[in-house]
Each structure stands twice: as C-alpha cells, then as structure tokens.
Amino acid sequence: MIAALLKELGLEAEALGGSTGLEHFGSGESISSFSPVDGKTIGQVSTITVEEYDRCIDQAHEAFLAFRKIPAPKRGEMVRQLGEALREKKNALGQLVSYEMGKSLQEGLGEVQEMIDICDFAVGLSRQLHGLTMHSERPNHRMYEQYHPLGIVGIISAFNFPVAVWSWNTALAWICGDVCVWKPSEKTPFCALACQKIAAAVFAANGLPEGISCLINGDAEVGKWLAEDHRIPLVSATGSIPMGRSVAQTVAARLGKSLLELGGNNAIIVTPSANIKTTIMGTVFGAVGTAGQRCTSTRRLIVHESVYDQIKNGLKQAYGQLKIGNPLDENNHMGPLIDKAAVAQYTQAQQAVEEQGGQWVVKGNICAGEGFESGCYVQPSIAEIDADAAIVQTETFAPLLYLIKYEGGVENAIEIQNDVRQGLSSAIITQNLQESETFLSHWGSDCGIANVNIGTSGAEIGGAFGGEKETGGGRESGSDAWKVYMRRQTNTLNFSDDLPLAQGINFDL
C-alpha cells in the first residue's frame, strides 16, 4: 500500500531529502521514517548540511526579492491553485498522514481538508490586506498605515499535525509576499516531502522561483539554525513548551519575531445543567481523538458534584465501546501513539497517577497481539485525581483523562481550570446563560480558545488559533493572524506648499 501511495504522490521509498526544489535534496545523514501503524520502515530521508542550509536561505532570499513585487491577488491565485492541487491529492495525502503519523484515516483526510480550507481563506484574504487611515493634526496632511512583507518565514512543525500546521503558515505567508523555509518533524518527513512536491509543481507551472517554498530535513540542530539566523525575521514554531522556550529565547536574543504554538492542558467544565450526551461525546472525541496527541486534546474534566457520578459512569460505558487498531480501518476509533517513546511516557504518567493518589475509572494497558506488532498501541485511561496533583499540571501527550470534582458555583470550576501553566483551549458544557457568560468574561477562562457546549478540539480555520501563558501567545490561521507575517508601516503625506511641524514648532529659515 505505502509504495503505491508514495508513487501517487511523486515519491519513492528511497533516500530523499530537503532544500528547495524537486531535484535538489540534502546530502547529510539519513533519517528513517517508521510507521507506528505496523512498525515498518517507510523509507530513508536525507538531511541537510549547514552548507546546504546556507545556500537554501540565500535562494529563499533571492526568491523573496522577486515574489514580494507580485501583486497580492496574483499571489492569492497561486495559493488557489495549491488548494486545487491538494484537492486532487487529498485521498493519497490523507492516507499517508494516517500511516506515517498514526491518526485515523478520517482525521488524516480532515487534516488535508484543513489545508484546502486555509488556501480558500487565504485567497479571499489576498484582496483584504488593509491598513487604516487617520486624521493628521497638521493641515494638508494625510496619515495612513500599510503592511509590507517580512521576508523569510521559518516554520518548525510537530509530528501530530504533519501537514496542516505548515499550510496554516504558508498560505498566509505567501499571500503576504513572504517565502517559507520549513523544518518538519523528523518523525513525519514523508508527509513533508509530499507537500513540498505538490507546492513546487504549482510554483513551476506559474514560472515562480522554487525558493518560495523550501524544505530542510534534520534534527533539533537544524531548528536551531533557523532560530539563530538573522536573515529570518519570523520563526513560527509548533511543539513542546521546552522547545518553544528555547526558540523564543534564541530568536529574541537577535530581536527577531517568534510565533509560538506550544503545549495545552485543556479542560472541559461540566455544570449541573449540562447536557449529558453532549458532555460524553465532546469528552470522548477530545480525549481519544488522535490518541490524545492533539495540542487541544481534553486532559481534564472538571465536573460538578451533582452530576459527577452520572458523567463518570457514562464515560466508563463509552470507553468500553472504543475500538483500537489500524487507523486506516474506518471501523476503529483510535490508532497508535507516534512511537515507543510516547508509550513509555504514557505508562510513566500512569505510574505517577497511582503514586499521587489517583484512582482509576478506566485503566488502559499496552495493546498486544495480532495487529499491534508495532508496540505503539495503548488503551485510553481515565483517573479520578486531585486538581493540584503534579501529574495533572503536566501535559501528557497520550489518551489520559483526569476526572476532577468541584463544588459550589462555576467560579470555583474556572479557578481550577485556570490553575495550570498552559492556556490553549477550554470549554464549558452548560444550559445556564449566566455560567456561560461568566466563563467567556475577562475574569473567566484564561485560554486563547474558550468554547461553550462543544469540546476543546475541532478549531475552525476562520478563527485565530493559539493560546496564552506557556502555550506561547501565538496566533495562526484565521481572523487577523495574517498581520504577524507582515511589517506595519505608518505613512504621513504632506500635500501643501509649506511644512507645518507638529505641536506648532516653528523654525525661522
């Protein structure tokens, strides 16, 4: 199957690598890509050397000098064509995402659909990169502001969304007139190669420089090159909090800009008036989807004591119906974790739960037997535990849900929710208007995303995506997130024959 997929996407299971074009790949050491679905090797991908990196950045800069002069709507047309190309390759790319990363086929296809959607969004946006006009205090003067391209945008992406996060950045950066250099996760390099192949074909068909889209494969050292490089005004990094902290400090040291999308410790608050069915569905989807490996996965369920037992029993029943197995089989609800290291982190977290006084509602084990040969499959777990337990304060990238009871009013639940270092996504399930408005108020949820009567996962591309506190404060995708990819400029025009100065200052010349 995988050989046919790679062929359809223009790739072969052999030594491939990065850089800018379709033929120019890295000559560094190779990275092996293993599928967590069956443990088989997909292929070898060569990494980029520091000399090749420098040539890549030089080529990207040359491409930027030409690309920025193309009108934004024309750049939008190129992104429209990319969306069409992704539509044609949706099935194959979605299957590759599912096989290389391990998420369900529905989620793999959905991730490619997100890419298509952000392309559509960016096309319309290419005619709306607007500034403001304002009145000058000086006569016969006009003031306005406008936005200009930044230059090279460095993109560091994570394994859990191996293609969508790249597109969130590139679609907006390209219509803004920027060029992109992408360092994907070394755990999902073939997904990145497929995207590069698709994009490069669009550029070539339009006679555009191939340096507009660059791919550099490698380990954390390659990401460090991006963060340190003065030629790159913006680095967008998605991943763990320690990684983001390192990127932020390095980029800030050279006074560059960083866009960070880091960890989440997301909670759903369940109030006495909550719809039980909505709660169960939203929780299971949020906690189990992508095997708990989304940054928006539901980690904590904060439930009022009056409905606590009802929710606990409902979740236990729902978890008993989950089917775990090959994610390409649409009958299964959950696939594997990304690798055995992730499995080890999961079992260590389970041990910490027990050491810190947690009680199991559902305790999952490592799956064994036919179909689980990769050693990456686990059963999801639910634990009753105190909100201030150390393990609850930590993001475990796995299907581990903490069940927490609260008493009193919704303010008590919000206090529990906000009492973590991360601030990405949050939700409340309630039929009470006062509770929902309190949750959404400026003294309510402190997260970048706050939902009512839906779960913590499933953000739409039309809204800005991102979070606060140790989540990094970045915003990607919709709304006015495009502004981070541009530099703001204030302009003042004097259309008089005189030069009146501000604050009435005069020079007798």
C-alpha positions as CSV (number, residue, x, y, z in Angstrom):
1,M,0.0,0.0,0.0
2,I,2.6,2.5,1.0
3,A,4.6,2.1,-2.2
4,A,1.6,2.9,-4.2
5,L,0.8,6.0,-2.1
6,L,4.4,7.3,-2.4
7,K,4.3,6.7,-6.2
8,E,0.9,8.6,-6.5
9,L,2.4,11.5,-4.6
10,G,5.6,11.5,-6.7
11,L,7.8,10.0,-4.0
12,E,9.7,6.8,-3.8
13,A,10.7,4.8,-0.7
14,E,14.4,5.7,-1.1
15,A,16.8,8.3,0.0
16,L,15.1,11.7,-0.3
17,G,15.7,14.9,1.5
18,G,15.1,18.6,1.6
19,S,16.0,22.1,0.3
20,T,14.1,24.0,-2.3
21,G,13.5,22.2,-5.5
22,L,12.2,18.8,-6.6
23,E,15.6,17.5,-7.6
24,H,17.8,19.1,-5.0
25,F,17.9,17.2,-1.8
26,G,20.1,17.1,1.2
27,S,23.3,15.1,1.4
28,G,23.6,14.8,5.2
29,E,22.9,11.7,7.3
30,S,19.7,9.8,6.7
31,I,16.6,9.7,8.8
32,S,14.4,6.6,8.8
33,S,10.7,7.0,8.9
34,F,8.8,4.2,10.8
35,S,5.1,3.9,10.7
36,P,3.5,3.4,14.2
37,V,0.7,1.5,12.5
38,D,2.7,-1.6,11.7
39,G,6.3,-0.7,12.7
40,K,7.5,-0.9,9.1
41,T,10.1,1.4,7.6
42,I,8.6,3.8,5.1
43,G,11.9,4.9,3.7
44,Q,15.0,6.9,4.3
45,V,15.2,10.7,4.1
46,S,18.5,12.5,3.9
47,T,19.1,15.6,6.0
48,I,20.6,18.9,5.0
49,T,24.1,20.1,5.9
50,V,24.9,23.5,7.2
51,E,26.5,24.5,3.8
52,E,23.3,23.4,2.0
53,Y,21.2,25.3,4.6
54,D,23.1,28.5,3.8
55,R,22.6,28.0,0.1
56,C,18.9,27.3,0.7
57,I,18.4,30.5,2.7
58,D,20.3,32.5,0.0
59,Q,18.0,31.0,-2.6
60,A,14.9,31.8,-0.5
61,H,16.1,35.4,-0.2
62,E,16.5,35.8,-3.9
63,A,13.0,34.4,-4.4
64,F,11.6,36.9,-1.9
65,L,13.1,39.8,-3.8
66,A,11.0,38.8,-6.8
67,F,8.0,37.4,-5.1
68,R,7.2,40.5,-3.0
69,K,6.7,42.5,-6.2
70,I,3.9,40.3,-7.4
71,P,0.5,41.8,-6.5
72,A,-1.1,40.2,-3.5
73,P,-4.2,39.0,-5.5
74,K,-1.8,37.3,-8.0
75,R,-0.1,35.6,-5.1
76,G,-3.6,34.6,-4.0
77,E,-4.1,32.9,-7.3
78,M,-1.1,30.8,-6.8
79,V,-2.5,29.7,-3.4
80,R,-5.8,28.9,-5.1
81,Q,-4.0,26.6,-7.4
82,L,-2.3,25.0,-4.5
83,G,-5.7,24.3,-2.9
84,E,-6.9,22.7,-6.2
85,A,-3.8,20.5,-6.3
86,L,-4.4,19.4,-2.7
87,R,-8.0,18.5,-3.6
88,E,-6.6,16.2,-6.3
89,K,-4.2,14.6,-3.9
90,K,-6.4,14.6,-0.8
91,N,-7.1,10.9,-0.6
92,A,-3.4,9.9,-1.1
93,L,-2.0,12.6,1.2
94,G,-4.6,11.8,3.9
95,Q,-3.7,8.1,3.8
96,L,0.0,9.0,4.1
97,V,-0.7,11.2,7.1
98,S,-2.7,8.4,8.7
99,Y,0.0,5.8,8.0
100,E,3.1,7.8,8.9
101,M,1.7,9.6,11.9
102,G,-0.9,7.1,13.1
103,K,-4.1,9.2,13.3
104,S,-7.3,7.7,12.0
105,L,-8.0,7.9,8.3
106,Q,-10.9,10.3,8.9
107,E,-8.6,12.6,10.8
108,G,-5.9,12.3,8.1
109,L,-8.3,13.3,5.4
110,G,-9.7,16.0,7.7
111,E,-6.2,17.4,8.1
112,V,-5.8,17.7,4.3
113,Q,-9.2,19.4,4.2
114,E,-7.9,22.0,6.7
115,M,-5.1,22.7,4.2
116,I,-7.7,23.2,1.4
117,D,-9.8,25.4,3.7
118,I,-6.9,27.7,4.7
119,C,-6.0,28.0,1.0
120,D,-9.5,29.2,0.3
121,F,-9.4,31.6,3.2
122,A,-6.1,33.0,2.1
123,V,-7.3,33.6,-1.5
124,G,-10.0,35.9,-0.3
125,L,-7.6,37.5,2.2
126,S,-5.2,38.4,-0.6
127,R,-7.6,41.2,-1.6
128,Q,-8.0,42.4,2.0
129,L,-4.5,43.1,3.4
130,H,-5.7,46.5,4.5
131,G,-4.3,49.2,6.8
132,L,-6.1,52.2,8.4
133,T,-6.3,55.9,7.6
134,M,-6.4,58.5,10.3
135,H,-6.6,62.3,10.6
136,S,-3.4,64.3,11.0
137,E,-3.1,67.2,13.5
138,R,-1.3,69.2,10.8
139,P,-3.2,70.9,8.0
140,N,-3.0,69.5,4.5
141,H,-1.5,66.2,5.7
142,R,-2.8,62.7,5.5
143,M,-1.8,59.7,7.6
144,Y,-2.3,56.1,7.0
145,E,-0.7,52.7,7.7
146,Q,0.1,49.8,5.5
147,Y,1.5,46.4,5.7
148,H,4.6,45.0,3.9
149,P,6.0,41.5,3.5
150,L,8.6,40.5,6.2
151,G,10.9,38.3,4.1
152,I,11.7,34.7,5.0
153,V,9.4,32.9,7.4
154,G,11.0,29.9,9.2
155,I,8.5,27.1,10.1
156,I,9.1,24.4,12.7
157,S,6.3,21.9,12.9
158,A,5.4,18.9,15.0
159,F,4.5,15.3,14.2
160,N,0.9,15.4,15.4
161,F,-0.3,17.7,12.5
162,P,2.4,16.9,10.0
163,V,0.8,18.9,7.1
164,A,-1.9,21.2,8.3
165,V,0.2,23.5,10.5
166,W,2.6,24.0,7.6
167,S,-0.3,25.2,5.5
168,W,-1.7,27.5,8.2
169,N,1.6,29.3,8.0
170,T,2.5,29.1,4.3
171,A,-0.9,30.0,2.9
172,L,-1.0,33.3,4.8
173,A,2.8,34.0,4.5
174,W,2.6,33.5,0.7
175,I,-0.3,35.9,0.1
176,C,1.5,38.4,2.3
177,G,4.5,38.2,0.0
178,D,6.8,36.1,2.2
179,V,8.7,33.0,1.3
180,C,8.9,30.0,3.7
181,V,11.6,27.6,4.9
182,W,10.1,24.6,6.6
183,K,11.7,22.2,9.1
184,P,9.2,19.4,9.7
185,S,9.3,16.8,12.4
186,E,11.8,14.1,11.8
187,K,9.1,11.7,12.7
188,T,6.9,12.5,9.7
189,P,9.3,13.5,6.9
190,F,7.5,11.9,4.0
191,C,4.3,13.9,4.7
192,A,6.5,17.0,4.4
193,L,8.1,15.8,1.1
194,A,4.7,15.2,-0.4
195,C,3.6,18.7,0.5
196,Q,6.8,20.2,-1.0
197,K,6.4,18.2,-4.2
198,I,2.8,19.4,-4.6
199,A,3.7,23.1,-3.9
200,A,6.8,23.1,-6.0
201,A,4.8,21.8,-9.0
202,V,2.4,24.7,-8.6
203,F,5.2,27.2,-8.5
204,A,6.9,25.7,-11.5
205,A,3.7,25.8,-13.5
206,N,3.4,29.5,-12.8
207,G,7.1,30.3,-13.6
208,L,7.8,31.3,-10.0
209,P,11.1,30.8,-8.2
210,E,11.3,27.5,-6.4
211,G,12.9,29.2,-3.4
212,I,9.4,30.4,-2.4
213,S,8.9,27.1,-0.7
214,C,12.0,25.4,1.0
215,L,12.1,22.2,2.9
216,I,15.0,21.4,5.3
217,N,15.0,18.0,7.0
218,G,17.0,17.4,10.1
219,D,17.0,17.2,13.9
220,A,16.8,19.9,16.5
221,E,20.1,21.3,15.4
222,V,18.5,22.4,12.1
223,G,15.8,24.1,14.0
224,K,18.5,25.9,16.0
225,W,19.9,27.2,12.7
226,L,16.6,28.8,11.9
227,A,16.2,30.4,15.3
228,E,19.7,31.9,15.2
229,D,19.6,33.1,11.6
230,H,19.4,37.0,11.3
231,R,18.2,36.5,7.7
232,I,14.9,35.1,9.0
233,P,12.7,37.8,10.6
234,L,10.0,35.4,11.8
235,V,10.2,31.9,13.2
236,S,6.9,30.0,13.7
237,A,7.4,27.0,16.0
238,T,4.8,24.4,17.0
239,G,5.7,21.8,19.6
240,S,6.6,21.3,23.2
241,I,7.0,24.0,25.7
242,P,10.7,23.3,26.3
243,M,11.3,23.5,22.5
244,G,9.3,26.8,22.3
245,R,11.1,28.3,25.2
246,S,14.5,27.6,23.5
247,V,13.3,29.0,20.2
248,A,11.8,32.2,21.8
249,Q,15.0,32.9,23.8
250,T,17.2,32.4,20.7
251,V,15.1,34.5,18.4
252,A,14.6,37.2,21.0
253,A,18.4,37.5,21.5
254,R,18.7,38.7,17.9
255,L,15.5,40.8,18.3
256,G,13.6,38.7,15.8
257,K,9.9,37.7,16.0
258,S,8.6,34.3,17.0
259,L,5.1,32.8,16.7
260,L,4.7,30.0,19.2
261,E,2.1,27.3,19.4
262,L,3.1,25.1,22.3
263,G,1.5,22.8,24.9
264,G,-2.0,22.6,26.1
265,N,-3.6,21.3,29.4
266,N,-7.1,21.7,28.2
267,A,-10.2,21.3,30.4
268,I,-13.9,20.9,30.0
269,I,-16.1,22.3,32.8
270,V,-19.4,20.4,33.3
271,T,-22.0,22.3,35.3
272,P,-25.2,21.0,36.9
273,S,-27.3,22.0,33.9
274,A,-25.0,20.3,31.3
275,N,-26.4,18.1,28.6
276,I,-25.0,14.7,29.5
277,K,-25.0,13.4,25.9
278,T,-23.1,16.4,24.7
279,T,-20.7,16.1,27.6
280,I,-19.9,12.5,26.9
281,M,-19.5,12.9,23.1
282,G,-17.3,16.0,23.4
283,T,-15.1,14.5,26.1
284,V,-14.5,11.2,24.3
285,F,-13.7,13.0,21.0
286,G,-11.4,15.4,22.7
287,A,-9.6,12.9,24.9
288,V,-9.3,10.0,22.5
289,G,-9.1,11.7,19.1
290,T,-5.6,11.4,17.6
291,A,-4.9,9.1,20.5
292,G,-4.7,12.2,22.8
293,Q,-1.9,13.7,20.7
294,R,-3.5,17.0,19.8
295,C,-2.4,20.2,21.4
296,T,-6.1,20.7,22.0
297,S,-6.8,17.3,23.4
298,T,-9.0,17.2,26.5
299,R,-6.8,16.4,29.5
300,R,-9.0,17.5,32.4
301,L,-12.7,17.1,33.0
302,I,-13.9,19.3,35.9
303,V,-17.4,18.1,36.9
304,H,-19.9,19.5,39.4
305,E,-20.6,17.1,42.3
306,S,-24.3,16.9,41.4
307,V,-23.6,15.2,38.0
308,Y,-20.2,13.7,38.8
309,D,-21.3,10.1,39.1
310,Q,-23.6,10.3,36.1
311,I,-20.7,11.6,33.9
312,K,-18.2,9.1,35.3
313,N,-20.5,6.1,34.6
314,G,-21.3,7.5,31.1
315,L,-17.6,7.8,30.3
316,K,-16.8,4.4,31.6
317,Q,-19.5,2.9,29.3
318,A,-18.4,4.9,26.3
319,Y,-14.7,3.9,26.7
320,G,-15.8,0.3,26.8
321,Q,-17.1,0.6,23.3
322,L,-14.0,2.1,21.8
323,K,-12.2,0.2,19.0
324,I,-8.4,0.4,18.8
325,G,-6.4,-0.7,15.8
326,N,-5.1,0.1,12.4
327,P,-6.2,3.8,11.8
328,L,-6.7,3.1,8.1
329,D,-9.6,0.9,9.1
330,E,-12.5,3.3,9.5
331,N,-14.2,1.0,12.0
332,N,-11.5,1.8,14.5
333,H,-11.8,4.9,16.7
334,M,-8.2,5.2,17.8
335,G,-4.9,4.4,16.3
336,P,-1.4,4.2,17.8
337,L,0.8,6.7,19.6
338,I,3.6,8.1,17.4
339,D,6.4,5.8,18.8
340,K,7.5,3.6,21.7
341,A,9.0,6.6,23.5
342,A,5.4,8.1,23.6
343,V,4.2,4.7,25.0
344,A,6.8,4.9,27.7
345,Q,5.7,8.4,28.7
346,Y,2.2,7.2,28.9
347,T,3.0,4.3,31.2
348,Q,5.2,6.6,33.4
349,A,2.3,9.1,33.7
350,Q,0.0,6.2,34.8
351,Q,2.6,5.3,37.5
352,A,2.6,8.9,38.6
353,V,-1.2,8.9,38.9
354,E,-1.0,6.0,41.3
355,E,1.8,7.5,43.3
356,Q,-0.1,10.8,43.6
357,G,-3.3,9.3,45.0
358,G,-5.3,8.9,41.8
359,Q,-8.0,6.2,41.4
360,W,-8.7,4.5,38.1
361,V,-12.1,4.7,36.5
362,V,-10.6,3.1,33.4
363,K,-7.0,1.9,33.3
364,G,-5.6,1.3,29.9
365,N,-2.8,-1.1,29.1
366,I,-0.4,-1.5,26.2
367,C,-2.1,-3.4,23.4
368,A,-0.6,-6.7,22.4
369,G,-1.3,-9.5,19.9
370,E,-2.2,-9.5,16.2
371,G,-2.4,-6.1,14.7
372,F,-0.4,-4.4,17.5
373,E,3.1,-5.6,16.5
374,S,4.5,-2.0,16.3
375,G,4.2,-1.8,20.1
376,C,2.7,1.7,19.8
377,Y,-0.9,1.0,20.7
378,V,-2.4,1.7,24.1
379,Q,-5.8,1.7,25.6
380,P,-7.1,5.1,26.9
381,S,-7.3,5.8,30.6
382,I,-9.5,7.9,33.0
383,A,-8.3,8.7,36.5
384,E,-10.1,10.4,39.4
385,I,-7.4,12.7,41.0
386,D,-7.0,16.0,42.8
387,A,-6.7,19.1,40.6
388,D,-3.4,20.1,42.3
389,A,-1.6,16.8,41.7
390,A,1.7,17.3,40.0
391,I,0.9,15.0,37.1
392,V,-2.3,17.0,36.4
393,Q,-0.2,20.1,36.0
394,T,1.8,18.3,33.3
395,E,0.7,17.7,29.7
396,T,0.9,14.1,28.8
397,F,0.7,13.6,25.1
398,A,-1.5,10.5,25.2
399,P,-5.1,9.4,25.9
400,L,-5.0,10.1,29.6
401,L,-8.0,12.0,31.1
402,Y,-8.2,13.4,34.6
403,L,-11.6,13.5,36.3
404,I,-11.9,16.3,38.9
405,K,-14.9,17.1,41.1
406,Y,-15.8,20.6,42.0
407,E,-18.4,22.1,44.5
408,G,-20.2,25.4,44.6
409,G,-20.5,27.9,41.7
410,V,-18.9,28.0,38.3
411,E,-16.3,30.4,39.5
412,N,-14.8,27.6,41.5
413,A,-14.5,25.4,38.4
414,I,-13.0,28.2,36.4
415,E,-10.4,28.7,39.1
416,I,-9.4,25.1,38.9
417,Q,-9.3,25.3,35.1
418,N,-7.0,28.3,35.1
419,D,-4.7,26.9,37.7
420,V,-2.2,25.4,35.2
421,R,0.7,26.9,33.3
422,Q,-0.8,26.2,29.9
423,G,-3.6,28.2,28.3
424,L,-4.6,26.9,24.9
425,S,-8.2,25.5,24.7
426,S,-11.1,25.3,27.2
427,A,-14.8,24.5,27.2
428,I,-17.9,24.6,29.3
429,I,-21.0,22.4,29.0
430,T,-23.9,24.3,30.4
431,Q,-27.5,25.4,29.7
432,N,-27.2,28.3,32.1
433,L,-26.6,31.7,30.4
434,Q,-25.0,33.2,33.5
435,E,-22.5,30.4,33.7
436,S,-21.6,30.5,30.0
437,E,-21.2,34.3,30.0
438,T,-19.1,34.2,33.2
439,F,-16.8,31.6,31.5
440,L,-16.4,33.9,28.5
441,S,-15.9,37.1,30.5
442,H,-12.5,38.6,31.1
443,W,-12.5,37.1,34.6
444,G,-13.4,33.7,33.1
445,S,-11.3,31.3,31.1
446,D,-7.7,32.5,30.6
447,C,-7.2,30.4,27.4
448,G,-6.8,31.5,23.8
449,I,-9.8,29.3,22.9
450,A,-13.0,29.2,25.0
451,N,-15.9,27.1,23.8
452,V,-19.5,26.6,25.0
453,N,-21.3,23.3,24.6
454,I,-18.6,21.9,22.4
455,G,-15.3,20.2,23.4
456,T,-11.7,21.6,23.4
457,S,-10.8,20.1,19.9
458,G,-12.0,21.0,16.4
459,A,-11.0,24.6,15.9
460,E,-12.1,26.1,12.6
461,I,-9.7,27.9,10.3
462,G,-11.7,31.1,10.3
463,G,-10.8,31.9,13.8
464,A,-7.4,32.8,15.1
465,F,-5.8,29.7,16.7
466,G,-3.5,29.9,19.7
467,G,-3.1,30.2,23.4
468,E,-1.7,32.1,26.4
469,K,0.8,31.6,29.2
470,E,3.2,28.7,28.4
471,T,1.2,27.9,25.2
472,G,3.3,30.8,23.8
473,G,0.8,33.5,22.9
474,G,1.0,32.9,19.1
475,R,-2.0,33.1,16.7
476,E,-2.3,31.3,13.4
477,S,-4.9,30.6,10.8
478,G,-8.0,32.9,10.7
479,S,-9.1,36.4,11.8
480,D,-6.3,38.9,11.6
481,A,-3.5,36.4,12.2
482,W,-2.0,37.4,8.8
483,K,-0.6,40.5,10.4
484,V,2.2,38.6,12.2
485,Y,3.6,37.7,8.7
486,M,3.9,41.4,7.7
487,R,5.6,44.5,9.0
488,R,3.5,47.6,9.8
489,Q,4.4,51.0,8.4
490,T,2.9,54.4,9.3
491,N,2.9,57.0,6.4
492,T,2.4,60.7,6.6
493,L,1.9,62.7,3.4
494,N,2.2,66.5,3.1
495,F,0.2,67.9,0.1
496,S,0.8,71.5,0.9
497,D,3.5,74.0,-0.2
498,D,4.5,74.5,3.4
499,L,6.0,72.4,6.1
500,P,3.9,72.8,9.3
501,L,5.5,71.0,12.2
502,A,3.8,69.1,14.9
503,Q,3.0,70.8,18.2
504,G,3.2,74.2,16.5
505,I,7.1,74.3,16.4
506,N,8.5,77.0,14.1
507,F,11.9,77.5,12.6
508,D,12.7,81.0,11.1
509,L,14.5,79.9,8.0
